[in-house]
Amino acid sequence: MFNRNAARLGAGIFSESPSVNVVVGSGSSFVSNVAETGGGFAYGGKLSKLVVSGSNISIVSNTAIQGGGVFLTESARLTLDAGSSLSYNNATRGGACYAQDGAIVAVGNGSRIEGNGAVYGGGLFVQDSVKVSIAGLLANNSADMDGGGACIYGGAQLSLQPGGRVVSNAAGASGGGLILESSRFDPAAVMAAAVGNSATFNPDVAVECTNFSAVGDTTVRGFVSGPGVNQGVHHAVLNITGHYGVPCDGALVQAVLANAAHNPAVNTAGAGSEVFLGSNRSDSSGTVHLRFKFRQPPGSYRIKYSLVAAGDASIPPVLTTLEVRRCMPGEVAPSPDACVACAAGSYSLHPANSSCDACPPGAACPGGSAISPLPGHWHSAATLSQVHR
């Protein structure tokens, strides 16, 4: 038993010496230990091996900054067999276990990692070339930010075995069950095992966003710019997915006018700058709906949509074209960047005018450019305003 110890590295056991093999067997317990790295135990040797393997191993209520229960690196191996548990440990990263640099973590059938907490990776936080195999239970772990059950980063590999379950974990931000930056996993097995978890975004599984595209035509023609609150509103639809086409929920996208420099009326920041248009997050299907008012003179405009998160910097922006048309007969231009349709009782045959004309005597004007003679009157041409008796 290794209980209530305190150290900077591995309060229960710490090893970094070369050619030292440490074996922790069945029935061992590490309880209420405190360290900066590896609350229960830590391993850092390059040539030695640490093997924790067996049944009824208890690593409980330990605390650290990295790896509340366990910190593993290089050739270390943690195998939890039936009856073993990593429970109620706490850390900043990896509440139960933090592993890196080729370590191996195997959660066997009948074992469990539960009730642990961290800022990132409530249960597990692994990165680099670590291999993780789960045939047991990863449950009721929590992360203040991402990866309630586990954070799988870098080139780490996750294998969900038959009987492996990732359930009832929670994250404050994304990936209540799992957050998978690495692509080394079987999507069918992961989706089947990770159920009933909760998070603000991606409650069960979050993946690294890798694909960003527009839905529909990237060129919109005939757009009308108008002065009213609900006039001249552009609706853009985009889609974001990650590894294996898994949707990215909660990804923040912003839209900017990329070629605003020629229009000083809307660009006061100087030539070459961009004008912010709007932003929104993707939904659970990975779809982003962006609606923003667009008021510009007639012309062709480049709209750039970008993922805001720093981790998505490698994904190129989506570029679309919005073509604002000129005002047409039946409309007027109260300003160079707006078209307004004439209401009932008025008309316009000259779209360059700034205001609509009153309906002429002897006619009814339903709006737009239409002039309808009343009984006993006639109209010489649709392009003229004269009404005759």
Buried (B, 14 or more C-beta within 10 A) or exposed (E): EBBEBEBEBBBBBBBBEEEEEBEBEEEBBBBBBBBBBBBBBBBBBEEBBBBBBBBBBBBBBBBBBBBBBBBBBBBBBBBBBEBBBBBBBBBBBBBBBBBBBBBBBBBBBBBBBBBBBBBBBBBBBBBBBBBBBBBBBBBBBBBBBBBBBBBBBEBBBBBBBEEBBBBBBBBBBBBBBBBBBBBBBEBEBBBBBBBBBBBBBBBBBBBBBBEBEBEEEBEBEEBBBBBEEEBBBBEBEBBBBBBBEBBBBBBBBBBBBBBBBEBEEEBEEEEEEBBEBBBBBBBEEBBBBBEBBBBBBBBEBBBBBBBEBEEBEEBEBBEBBBEBEEBBBBBBBBEEBBBBBBEEEBBBBBBEBEEBBEBBEBBEBEBBBBBEBEEEBEBEEEEEBEBEE
